[in-house]
């Protein structure tokens, strides 16, 4: 018997806090992939899927059609996925006409790290419920079982149970299921607690439900369980959490998400211009694009002094081609000064501007910004550029380098940027890098603001300084822009990283201004 797979992604994911402010819960990254990819890839190839859409439903549809073009998806837009008359039961009911056959329901916050139980379930040809052992079941419905039979799905908080119900069940008797669901919904359309378990309990009076046990259940329904699930998987790369963008890694491709469609479009356009220094773009939607996965090693994990010198030489010959552009200094002013001041204002909406950091008295940040020699700083060198030139965005390949995650523009220009920005991004990354930040090897407090530095990267920092000076560039300008980069990053991140970046940027800007 072949089951269709029903995945309900229509809920707002409120228990994940601000992680779902700009995306759907099923697109939250778990290691390399979004949650829904872990679910889909646990089922046999050739499975048919019915996906309910609601909260940021268009993003779910975009992602699935771009990433899995060979899969059979039916999308069901749920008109009422929040507020009055909304419930999980209502969402399932809206998918009724597409589920005229046995189906498996898989909650979009339920992942199995081992798909053995799923494969067993798809071969069972029965009604079934799936459960696992869990010490604390206060947040979950539970199962009362007898041998290999399910007797009842019990509500959250009940004490008499055998297993936690993991949110996966099989419905062989789909006609009976939908008849009972429709009757129950119509009796009280305002019941927001209506879910599949209530209907299964009614069905058990007429139909048998097998019990299938798994020991590989992972939950992402709340922040605490999400963190546990993320720790279970080994990530392919260290990636900082950003609410308005994300990156997903697959066997042969990489998929990028941006909340803003303009950024996505510009990234794609720039990617086509930068090719073959960057991977080939394979496809795009309004908010996602997919590019070819290139074989290589993330440079941050293999960098040495000699390889770093090789990178700088390669970049000089292949990337930083000199350009000419009218009003380039004005572009630099908008990018360095205007943007930084706006980012500072955004940060200070919710945070203080400390006047003493590490025992050193500092002027207000606005005063410090006014002391920067704008004409000197904004006298840039126009080149073709990367825009986020850090070690984690560079692959060391057999025959050179491949650049990843390029910036979408420089002050609105898609083709020309300032070489000083690429040099400064690299300089920033040799001090503040993803590995150190993810391990939280820094302190953000004004009385003890510091970060643990990698001695290998500090050696590369000196090599970069020598390169800058040997090629006739101004290293003091690189240092100044590095501080502005930290200030710019601050409002884009959550506490405590946001305060560290601001305090560290301000402290180092004061030191540069004193030179």
HELIX and SHEET records of a PDB file:
HELIX    1   1 UNK A   14  UNK A   20  5                                   7    
HELIX    2   2 UNK A   25  UNK A   27  5                                   3    
HELIX    3   3 UNK A   35  UNK A   40  1                                   6    
HELIX    4   4 UNK A   57  UNK A   67  1                                  11    
HELIX    5   5 UNK A   88  UNK A   94  1                                   7    
HELIX    6   6 UNK A   96  UNK A   98  5                                   3    
HELIX    7   7 UNK A  116  UNK A  122  1                                   7    
HELIX    8   8 UNK A  174  UNK A  187  1                                  14    
HELIX    9   9 UNK A  196  UNK A  203  1                                   8    
HELIX   10  10 UNK A  223  UNK A  232  1                                  10    
HELIX   11  11 UNK A  261  UNK A  274  1                                  14    
HELIX   12  12 UNK A  299  UNK A  301  5                                   3    
HELIX   13  13 UNK A  305  UNK A  318  1                                  14    
HELIX   14  14 UNK A  328  UNK A  333  1                                   6    
HELIX   15  15 UNK A  334  UNK A  338  3                                   5    
HELIX   16  16 UNK A  339  UNK A  348  1                                  10    
HELIX   17  17 UNK A  365  UNK A  370  1                                   6    
HELIX   18  18 UNK A  374  UNK A  377  1                                   4    
HELIX   19  19 UNK A  391  UNK A  393  5                                   3    
HELIX   20  20 UNK A  419  UNK A  429  1                                  11    
HELIX   21  21 UNK A  434  UNK A  438  1                                   5    
HELIX   22  22 UNK A  455  UNK A  470  1                                  16    
HELIX   23  23 UNK A  475  UNK A  490  1                                  16    
HELIX   24  24 UNK A  497  UNK A  514  1                                  18    
SHEET    1   A 7 UNK A  72  UNK A  77  0                                        
SHEET    2   A 7 UNK A  48  UNK A  53  1                                        
SHEET    3   A 7 UNK A   4  UNK A   8  1                                        
SHEET    4   A 7 UNK A 103  UNK A 107  1                                        
SHEET    5   A 7 UNK A 163  UNK A 171 -1                                        
SHEET    6   A 7 UNK A 128  UNK A 132 -1                                        
SHEET    7   A 7 UNK A 210  UNK A 213  1                                        
SHEET    1   B 7 UNK A  72  UNK A  77  0                                        
SHEET    2   B 7 UNK A  48  UNK A  53  1                                        
SHEET    3   B 7 UNK A   4  UNK A   8  1                                        
SHEET    4   B 7 UNK A 103  UNK A 107  1                                        
SHEET    5   B 7 UNK A 163  UNK A 171 -1                                        
SHEET    6   B 7 UNK A 142  UNK A 146 -1                                        
SHEET    7   B 7 UNK A 149  UNK A 154 -1                                        
SHEET    1   C 2 UNK A  29  UNK A  30  0                                        
SHEET    2   C 2 UNK A  33  UNK A  34 -1                                        
SHEET    1   D 2 UNK A 110  UNK A 112  0                                        
SHEET    2   D 2 UNK A 217  UNK A 219 -1                                        
SHEET    1   E 4 UNK A 245  UNK A 249  0                                        
SHEET    2   E 4 UNK A 253  UNK A 258 -1                                        
SHEET    3   E 4 UNK A 288  UNK A 292 -1                                        
SHEET    4   E 4 UNK A 281  UNK A 284 -1                                        
SHEET    1   F 3 UNK A 297  UNK A 298  0                                        
SHEET    2   F 3 UNK A 394  UNK A 397 -1                                        
SHEET    3   F 3 UNK A 400  UNK A 403 -1                                        
SHEET    1   G 2 UNK A 356  UNK A 357  0                                        
SHEET    2   G 2 UNK A 360  UNK A 361 -1                                        
SHEET    1   H 2 UNK A 382  UNK A 383  0                                        
SHEET    2   H 2 UNK A 417  UNK A 418 -1                                        
SHEET    1   I 2 UNK A 442  UNK A 443  0                                        
SHEET    2   I 2 UNK A 450  UNK A 451 -1                                        
END                                                                             
